[in-house]
Amino acid sequence: VSMKGDSKAGEKSYLERCWACHGLTGDAKGPASAGMVPPPRDFTLPGAFKDRTDDALLDAILKGIPGSSMFPQGVDPQSAVDLVAFLRSLPRAPGQEKNFLEALAHADKEAGRALYNRRCWPCHGATGRGDGPAAASLRPPPADFTDPDRVAERTAGRLHSVLTRGIPGTAMGAQGL
């Protein structure tokens, strides 16, 4: 076992095992997190691992956390070390999302529109309602970007994560931007 860990391999394991509770970006807002007591850990907070050693993280992954929904993950030791390496890459510095949003706001809107029309409209539709020509055959259906109940979930971090990693179990693949 290499204790250095491979963050890329850890990301793959995270997307296979962890994202449903901990969220695509590690923000603890995964689809299975609703109602969990205690809630999943938010790995994106700047001090998320301040008091957590690698050994404590490995124990949580390999043995679970009693009194929580965190069960033993059933991974081999190297995969656990790789997961820790990936988890350590998730905390964001204050303002990182703001910087990403500002970059989006100053981006070339016509280039963005052309990119959307090339890659997104077949599933999400011309107006982002999830009603593009391919939508009827997709399970789960594509996101409706106009749904007011889901707008608050669309943080810069989630947007970046979805575009660069995709969403496991859906037709939304990584976009390689």
LINKAWO-V878138 format. One record per backbone hydrogen bond with DSSP energy under -0.5 kcal/mol. CO is the residue of the C=O (numbers start at 1). NH is the residue of the N-H. If there is no record, write none. Layout:
{{CO,NH} {CO,NH}}
This chain:
{{1,3} {2,5} {5,7} {6,10} {7,11} {8,12} {9,13} {10,14} {11,15} {12,16} {13,17} {14,18} {14,19} {18,21} {18,22} {19,23} {20,32} {20,33} {21,30} {22,28} {22,29} {23,26} {26,43} {26,44} {30,33} {33,36} {41,43} {42,45} {44,92} {45,48} {47,50} {49,52} {51,53} {53,57} {54,58} {55,59} {56,60} {57,61} {58,62} {59,63} {59,64} {60,64} {61,73} {65,68} {69,71} {70,65} {76,80} {77,81} {78,82} {79,83} {80,84} {81,85} {82,86} {83,87} {84,88} {86,89} {87,90} {87,91} {93,96} {95,99} {96,100} {97,101} {98,102} {99,103} {100,104} {101,105} {102,106} {104,107} {107,109} {108,112} {109,113} {110,114} {111,115} {112,116} {113,117} {114,118} {115,119} {116,120} {116,121} {120,123} {120,124} {121,125} {122,134} {122,135} {123,132} {124,130} {124,131} {125,128} {128,145} {128,146} {132,135} {132,136} {134,137} {135,138} {143,145} {144,147} {146,148} {147,150} {147,151} {148,152} {150,153} {150,154} {151,154} {153,155} {155,159} {156,160} {157,161} {158,162} {159,163} {160,164} {161,165} {161,166} {162,166} {163,175} {165,174} {167,170} {171,173} {172,167}}
